[in-house]
Amino acid sequence: MTIFPFDVVARHIRKKHPGCPEFAVEFFAKEVSRKEWTPGVKLGRAVGITMDGLLRHQMTEYESLLLHGMDREEARRRVQPRIQAMLKVWKNRPESS
């Protein structure tokens, strides 16, 4: 199993997602670094899986769609544009005020 150190994960997120708020960097880094990943999973993939899953479950109506009887594939398809929009914003460095 592979474990990624918190500081390595946080540095990766800050580099690849410079628009990600610091509180979210800390949260995602903690989540990635606390798991044991299957051998061969690279850091970027682990971060992507974690961000996608947490955003899906916590920042979209995904859970509600499931509770209303929608199948998992359709619910994922419906919320994916919102997840992609959030990740796209985080890919860019925030403009200075």
C-alpha angles and dihedrals in degrees: 000000000000125000120190117211115242095238092050091050093047091049090050092051092048090051098044097033105032092164093057110114114249093241088056092047089055092046095048093043090052092050094048095044095049094059130081107230127207111263110268096032107128123219094251091053092048091051091047094050091048096046093046094048097044093046091048094051100036107029104037139052091255096118092047091051090053091048089053091056103263113145118248096249094053093044090052091048091052097050098038095088090058092049091048090050092053092048091048091055090050092051090068126071110246116253116253115250 
